[in-house]
Amino acid sequence: MEPVEINAGAWYLRALRTDNLMDDRPALRELGETDPDHVGRAACDWTADLRYTWAVCEPTTGELLAEVALRCDTGDVSARARHGHEDAADAATAAVRRFATALELGS
């Protein structure tokens, strides 16, 4: 599947990015992500329908506040948030669970 964006109320979810317009790696490091190819692996996981990962973003700046992931085989959703942005992660988790239900993942 190609990455899809999701509206999660006050936040929006998009695929992780590292390009000339947006680089999520500094924010991911704040989340404790040490894999320098995390964004690339996330893109490959989307293509292989293994795991769908989103950046949970502030809508006006696109800044990554949290990350949420959905395992395609189980339908399990996990999230992690930058300090002070747990509400964004919670809203994103609920939105991704609805997405998983619509796709009938983990059933």
C-alpha positions as CSV (number, residue, x, y, z in Angstrom):
1,M,0.0,0.0,0.0
2,E,1.1,3.5,-0.7
3,P,1.2,5.7,2.5
4,V,-2.0,7.5,3.3
5,E,-2.6,10.6,5.3
6,I,-5.1,10.6,8.1
7,N,-6.9,13.5,9.8
8,A,-6.9,13.0,13.5
9,G,-8.8,16.1,14.6
10,A,-6.2,18.8,15.7
11,W,-3.4,16.8,14.1
12,Y,-2.7,15.1,10.8
13,L,-0.8,11.9,10.1
14,R,1.5,11.5,7.2
15,A,4.3,9.2,6.2
16,L,7.7,9.8,7.7
17,R,9.9,12.1,5.6
18,T,13.5,13.0,5.1
19,D,13.8,15.1,2.0
20,N,14.7,18.7,1.0
21,L,11.3,20.0,2.4
22,M,10.9,18.0,5.6
23,D,13.3,16.0,7.8
24,D,11.7,14.0,10.6
25,R,15.0,12.5,11.9
26,P,15.7,15.2,14.6
27,A,12.3,14.8,16.1
28,L,12.6,11.0,15.9
29,R,15.9,11.3,17.8
30,E,13.9,13.1,20.6
31,L,11.7,10.0,20.7
32,G,14.8,7.8,21.2
33,E,15.1,6.5,17.6
34,T,18.7,5.6,17.0
35,D,18.4,3.8,13.7
36,P,19.7,6.3,11.0
37,D,17.6,4.5,8.4
38,H,14.3,4.4,10.4
39,V,12.5,6.6,7.8
40,G,13.7,4.4,4.9
41,R,12.7,1.2,6.7
42,A,9.3,2.7,7.4
43,A,8.9,3.4,3.7
44,C,9.8,-0.2,2.8
45,D,7.5,-1.5,5.4
46,W,4.6,0.4,3.9
47,T,5.4,-1.0,0.4
48,A,5.6,-4.6,1.8
49,D,2.4,-4.2,3.9
50,L,4.3,-5.1,7.0
51,R,3.9,-2.0,9.2
52,Y,2.4,1.4,8.5
53,T,4.1,4.2,10.3
54,W,3.0,7.8,10.5
55,A,4.4,11.1,11.7
56,V,1.8,12.8,13.9
57,C,2.1,16.4,12.9
58,E,1.2,19.9,13.9
59,P,-1.0,21.0,11.0
60,T,0.5,24.5,10.4
61,T,4.2,23.5,10.4
62,G,4.2,19.8,9.7
63,E,6.4,19.3,12.7
64,L,6.5,15.7,14.0
65,L,5.0,15.6,17.5
66,A,4.6,11.9,17.8
67,E,4.9,8.7,15.8
68,V,2.3,6.0,15.5
69,A,2.7,2.6,13.9
70,L,0.3,-0.2,12.9
71,R,1.4,-3.8,12.5
72,C,-0.4,-5.2,9.5
73,D,-0.3,-8.9,10.7
74,T,-1.9,-8.3,14.1
75,G,-3.6,-4.9,13.9
76,D,-1.6,-3.7,16.9
77,V,-1.0,0.0,17.2
78,S,1.9,1.6,19.1
79,A,2.8,5.2,19.6
80,R,5.4,7.4,21.1
81,A,5.3,11.1,21.7
82,R,7.7,14.0,22.2
83,H,7.5,15.4,25.7
84,G,4.3,17.4,26.1
85,H,2.6,15.9,23.1
86,E,1.0,12.8,24.5
87,D,-2.5,14.1,23.5
88,A,-1.4,14.1,19.8
89,A,-0.2,10.4,20.2
90,D,-3.5,9.5,21.9
91,A,-5.6,11.0,19.1
92,A,-3.5,9.5,16.4
93,T,-3.7,6.0,18.1
94,A,-7.5,6.2,18.0
95,A,-7.5,7.3,14.4
96,V,-5.1,4.5,13.3
97,R,-7.3,2.0,15.2
98,R,-10.3,3.1,13.1
99,F,-8.1,2.9,10.0
100,A,-7.1,-0.7,10.9
101,T,-10.7,-1.6,11.6
102,A,-11.8,-0.3,8.2
103,L,-9.0,-2.4,6.6
104,E,-10.0,-5.4,8.7
105,L,-6.3,-5.8,9.9
106,G,-5.6,-8.2,12.7
107,S,-9.0,-9.9,12.3
